[in-house]
Amino acid sequence: MKHSNFHNGYLFLLLSILFFSLSSISGCDRSGNSEDSAKTKVLEKITVETSNKTILKGINTNEERAIPIGYSLEMTAIGHYSDGSTQDISDQVSWQLSNQEVGQLNKNSFISKLQGSIFVKANLDDIKSQDFSIEVTNAHLENIVVSQSQPRSGKADITFAKGIKTALIATAYYSDGTAIDVTHLVSWHSNNPNIADVEDGVLQILANFGEASIHAKLENIESEELSVEATQAELLSVSISSKIAKTAKSDLTLAKGMQAKLLATAHYSDGSSPDVTDQVKWISSNPGVASFKGQLLEANHSGNTNVIASFKGLDSQPLSVESTAATVTSINITANASYTGDADYTLAKGVSIPFTATAYFSDNSVLDVTDVVTWVSDSPVSVEFFNNQLKALSDSSETNVHAIFKGLQSNSKQIKTTSAELISLSINTNTSNSSADADISLAKGLKVNFTVTAHYSDNSSLDVTNQAAWNSDTPAVASFTENTIKINSSSGVANVHALYGGLSSDIKTVLAADPELISVSISTDTPKSSSENILLPKGITLAFKAFAYYSDGSSSDVTNEIAWSSSTPDVADFNANILKANSDIGTTIVHATYAGVKSDSKVIETTAATIESLSISAQAPHTSNADITLPKGVNVSFIAYAHYSDGSSKDVTAQSSWLSDKPSIANFTNNTLEANSNSGSAKVYAFFDGISSNTKSIIATNAKIESVSIKTEKTPNALILPKGTQISFVATAHYSDGSTQNVTELASWISNQTHVANFSSNKLDAKADSGNVEIFASFGNVKSNTKTVMVTAAQLTKIVISKTGDGNMLPNGTNSEFKAIAHYSDGTTTDITNDASWTSTTPEVANFTKNILEAKAEQGTTEVSANFNGVQSNKIIIETSHALLTQVTISADTTQSPLRLPKGISLSFKAIAHYSDGESVDITNSASWRSSVSNIANFTKNRLEAKADTGSTQVSALYAGIKSEPINIEVISAILESVSIETNNQDTTISLPHGTSIAFIATAYYSDGMVEDVTSTASWTSKDANIVNFNDNILEAKATYGQATVFATFNNTVSNNFTVYADPAELQQLNIVGANSLPAYDSTVKEVYTLSGIYSDGTTKPYSGDITWNNIITPSNLASFSEINQELTTHPENDVAGNVHLHACTPAGICAAHDILLYSEIIQVNSSEVGGANKTCEDIGHKSITQDQYKEIMNSSYRPVKWSTWSRKYVAWSHHKLKAYIYGRVGIAAASGYFNKAAFIVTTSTGIKVDMFDFIAGTKHGPTHLICQK
């Protein structure tokens, strides 16, 4: 679309106000202060920095850099002035070098010559900087990796139309772990420069059609090639966006003097959508109001303007901008580090943490000003800022830090430094794709992000992802760009780890795979309020996700790597994965393209619906004095929902500005509220599209942490974790005022045996084959209860998936949630729903987004399954139908009738869709929820909160164009009179064995006779958390003796109490331990069987109490069992097999059973003697062996000694991704039909692995020998 009138208006305005605008535009230094202050400011300090991303053995700070011989570092001198401002004075200082032999200075550029250490210093007006240390190494170049960040739309690594430019990055990897950005040092090569060529790291497409390969070269080392395809694609549209919250009717609101970076994306007919921010021409229709400085839009004077991006003769849709005279009202700073109780943040000497600064303006707008504030430390000798990175320089000190912006000082943060030592590093990734042979298994071209957590000797932990060095031992297979790894090959293995503080993390094995990309699916979380389409009011944005599905059953989140497209950009268009409605009426079809595969489509209908209300909520306990009580150092996340005139609702959390009327008491970072004080009250709210939300009252308290408790969904208390699996924990802080807070993300998580299992955030990762670990959390210098985790070498044997709800029929457009449970060889099970890859055989019928299956066709059938660690689950057949939605019904999560709700109390609702074929589907999370009188009570998602003292409202749900019957809600001013707690134990005194738990419920009684279950919203307290402690309403015994009083608090009302006694742990499970199979031929075998007990405290130990045996041996003369010695003795008979069933019980009735296979000689019958692929062992005079028996016998220590002489064939069986020796087949004639399995054995350094797969007769997949019992 050509906006000629727009351009004419722009030229006229530009000429008419040119003089005015030139005289009025002001600049900002790094502090955001006026340049006029430069006349009086005095230089007080100089700091030296460098921007080069070079890393020495994992230490990545602003004061230590390592470079090989022959490389250079650009040095920057920053002057710190008396008015709090900073300025780049690199050209004004004199530079000094401690050792001229190691290197030399060319102005502010250091060039290395010889191995050694040197210091660089800057000097101006007798003020000297710190010594900036540089290590010159003799490391040799090992590899070069080329990367780029544009979406991948075609088969090639880069697929773009003629004229597109994109930046490439070349990273050099050295033998000492150093990684250097050498983009501007390498020589770039194209095998077809007429198609695509590179100049100084910028790739440009030069032709309309063709292919090329790009690589980089340095010191005779060449990178892997990057494939490039030039296409004849047509430019369809250009879209622009900003990441700043939408606070007014205009798309962007900026206070005078503030700047915002805009992004531009071009959309082509081949599905590609390159970032063209650097290539467009930015135009403002009224430069006097706001004008561009490069990509930065700066507000000059109050008023309105429209801005566009012009690219190749095509203009984007205008972005409406309002410049205001708003002033800064407050500045809030925060850091990504744990609260310790003694101070806001505790740092070990040498550790750095990044801070962010947010400015709040009088017009309700919010702006990230991290890069333009002045960062100040009250004690620079203790802690010092380098840009926004705060580094601890002392091992024992306390001080405060703050920021200054526009003459306004932010809140302060108290910093404590310690001498704690770094003891371990743990890495984790956001992918669930793994295999039996690798921690991570990904197809070529895919990327995955890693995080690394540093664990210290004082039980603190710190996310050091952006400070660590990332290393791959085989970059040709998988290589890092910062913390993102990309698969560069279709085969091979790479071992990856992180380096930080001189330590190396655990190692993750990455397997490059070559599955075929089958399908791509896109989804969004918006409620479905229309019968067919997704409704989107003009100006509103919607986030999409994309998943790629592969032939091996794996899936990957490709949201940030895929190209997004809209068929009608004037209606709605994408910037990255964010779709924005550009018109108030229209329809567009959106999809995404990845690696040449197009996703399913979604129909978007834009509307003229107007916002009517905005509601916010947070998951935090309600009290009578305030909506939320927050102890200092604790934070809580909010969500915001906009409710529109057409009945739809949208999650606008990310688009809203979040505000506090008293930021010194409590203030937001994005949508996360933190208490900045230990006393006082504040009101908080959100602002979006010119609408203010309801307010929430906040009280900051000085409540002290009395205890911290941790829990997980796994039971029993003894946690068993097979190697390679993870488990998540939750931490709850219990305070002196009876309140509780979820501090999972704020706590430090500790393992006492990090080589056995270690934490990344709150996820414990089993690393060893076996061992026990004690784990706990620490928050505010308070240590939680401990949990014992047993890591085992148990093998994954099967995965069982299930669908929520009844039946396997899905009406078109609906979705259903699936669950996956992994079963291991030791009998344990683990929920792997969030870790498995989910697959549908016919994605056009129904496809997954994670574990949510959505029906996409009116009629069809598909098989769904899950894959984890190379094991595939059972399959479930799903049918989709064209059934019509006939009704939507809603219900409240309460037994009350009629429904009444005291102010401040919330109530959850459920929605069910009913279809013409009799199917019913839970649509609670897909419906739009509505209250007829939003100031009486309003929804956030499906949770209704009473906001007034009294009044009535009607609530309903809208789904697919059908509205439910309304339910009347009466908001009452009833007074809470009492709270009562109870449990299924009627006594007020309870005995609880160590490790066991008991559930309580809490009931609130009001003055009007109303009774309400408040179990989930009450705070639960134990007066001695070391004896017994709560996880939510579940009380757990933490000790073997002692007593404690427990109670609940709701709305500042304390319940009745119980006295609870902790007792020694009790036996919960009995196990018989010993061989599962024994040979019953040739000679006598004796096997001792022991009894092991699992106790309520999680311990496992031998059981030596009274026992009663009741055993069955078949045939009875084949073996005997001594109850005194607990020993089984075989009495072999030729060619006779049997079974033993051991059964033991304690006097308390706790029993265990163990089945043992007594087998005759296992033999291999050669193909020539079998007589055909359909023959069984019985056909040739022997006995068949089942596949389970075969695996059991061959994996045991009693496996036949003659197996090593059996005939075998080595095969690479691509269908099963198997490379092994095939020994024959196990064939059985069963009632369900003939069944044939190929038996294989893989010999490894740790023993042998035995299994089997479907055998295909007459193929190269192995011989037709039979494995039988003689």
Buried (B, 14 or more C-beta within 10 A) or exposed (E): EEBEEBBEBBEEBBEEBEEEBEEEBEEBBBBBBBEEBEEEBEBEBBBBBBEBBBBBBBBBBBBBBBBBBEBBBEBBBBBBBEBBBBBEBBEBBEBBBBBEEBBBBEEBEBBBBEEBEBBBBBBBEEBBBBEBBBBBBEBEBEBBBBBBBBBBBBBBBBBBBBBBBBBBBBBBBBEBBBBBBBBEBBEBBBEBBEBBBBEEBBBBBBBEEBBBBBBBBBBEBBBBBBBBBBBEBEBBBBBBBBEBBBBBEBBBBBBBBBBBEBBBBBBBEBBBBBBBBEBBEBBBBBBBBBBBEEBEBBBBBEBBBBBBBBBBEBBBBBBBBBBBEBEBBBBBBBBBBBBBBEBBBBBBBBBBBBBBBBBBBEBBBBBBBBEBBBBBBBBBEBBBBBBBBBBBBBBEBBBBBBBBBBEBBBBBBBBBBBEBEBBBBBBBBEBBBBBBEBBBBBBBBBBBBBBBBBBBEBBBBBBBBBBBBBBBBBBBBBBBBBBBBBBBBEEBBBBBBBBBBEBBBBBBBBBBBBBEBBBBBBBBBBBBBBEEBBBBBBBBBBBBBBBBBBEBBBBBBBBBBBBBBBBBBBBBBBBBBBBBBBBBEBBBBBBBBBBBBBBBBBEBBBBEBEBBBBBBBBEBBBBEEBBBBBBBBBBBBBBBBBBBEBBBBBBBBBBBBBBBBBBBBBBBBBBBBBBBBBEBBBBBBBBBBBBBBBBBBBBBBEBEBBBBBBBBEBEBBBBBBBBBBBBEBBBBBBBEBBBBBBBBEBBBBBBEBBEBBBBBBBBBBBBBBEBBBEBBBBBBBBBBBBBBBBBBBBBBBBBEBEBEBEEEBBBBBBBBBBBBBBBBBBEBEBBBBEBBBBBBBBBEBBBBBBBBBBBBBEEBBBBBBBBBBBBBBBBBEBBBBEBEBEEBBBEBEBEEEEBBBBBBBBBBBBBBBBBEEEBBBBBBEBBBBBBBBBEBBBBBBBBBBBBBEEBBBBBBBBBBBBBBEBBEBBBBEBEBEEBBBBBEBEEEEBEBBBBBBBEBBBBBBBEEEBEBBBBEBBBBBBBBBEBBBBBBBBBBBBBBEBBBBBBBBBBBBBBEBBEBBBBBBBBBBBBBEBBBBBBBBEEEBEBEBEBBBBBBBBBBEEBEEEBEEEBEBEBEEBBBBEEEEBBBBBBBBEBBBBBBEBBBBBEEEBBBBBEBBBBBBBBBBEBEEBEEBEBBBEBEEBBBBBBEBBBBBBBBEBBBEEBEEBEBBEBEBEEBBBEBBBBBBBBBBEEEEEBBBBBBBEEEEEEBBBBBBEBBBEEEBBBBBBBBBB
